[in-house]
Amino acid sequence: MVIYDPRFGRPPLARLRAQASRLDAEAVIVPTPEHFEGGEIPRALVQQLDVITVDPEETYARREMLSNS
């Protein structure tokens, strides 16, 4: 679990991406897209790993992004 703490001084997305990379994660599960700036799943994050939202139930898969590029 990655929890944003403003005392770290790093932007939340940068911290999430760094943690996912360090853990060699294949996917991240988030409650809603609203957890990201603008309420949208960041393209840079989906390029790195799959993003699964709980509400709405959706998977933003790397392989789909690669085929749409």
GINOR-V992070 format. One record per residue. N is the residue number from 0. PSI is psi in whole degrees, 0 to 359 (999 if undefined). OMEGA is omega in whole degrees, 0 to 359 (999 if undefined). Layout:
# GINOR-V992070
<<N | PSI | OMEGA> <N | PSI | OMEGA>>
This chain:
# GINOR-V992070
<<0 | 133 | 176> <1 | 124 | 180> <2 | 132 | 180> <3 | 130 | 176> <4 | 113 | 184> <5 | 344 | 179> <6 | 341 | 179> <7 | 336 | 177> <8 | 359 | 177> <9 | 146 | 176> <10 | 144 | 183> <11 | 318 | 181> <12 | 320 | 178> <13 | 319 | 179> <14 | 316 | 179> <15 | 314 | 180> <16 | 320 | 179> <17 | 316 | 179> <18 | 317 | 180> <19 | 319 | 179> <20 | 314 | 181> <21 | 322 | 181> <22 | 357 | 183> <23 | 42 | 182> <24 | 146 | 176> <25 | 336 | 183> <26 | 161 | 174> <27 | 141 | 179> <28 | 128 | 180> <29 | 151 | 180> <30 | 310 | 182> <31 | 163 | 175> <32 | 337 | 181> <33 | 350 | 176> <34 | 351 | 179> <35 | 156 | 180> <36 | 132 | 179> <37 | 4 | 179> <38 | 21 | 181> <39 | 145 | 177> <40 | 124 | 181> <41 | 130 | 180> <42 | 320 | 180> <43 | 327 | 179> <44 | 317 | 180> <45 | 333 | 175> <46 | 334 | 182> <47 | 320 | 183> <48 | 166 | 178> <49 | 144 | 178> <50 | 124 | 181> <51 | 126 | 176> <52 | 145 | 180> <53 | 319 | 182> <54 | 106 | 1> <55 | 155 | 178> <56 | 108 | 185> <57 | 148 | 174> <58 | 126 | 176> <59 | 101 | 189> <60 | 142 | 178> <61 | 317 | 184> <62 | 326 | 178> <63 | 323 | 180> <64 | 321 | 180> <65 | 322 | 180> <66 | 340 | 179> <67 | 358 | 183> <68 | 999 | 999>>
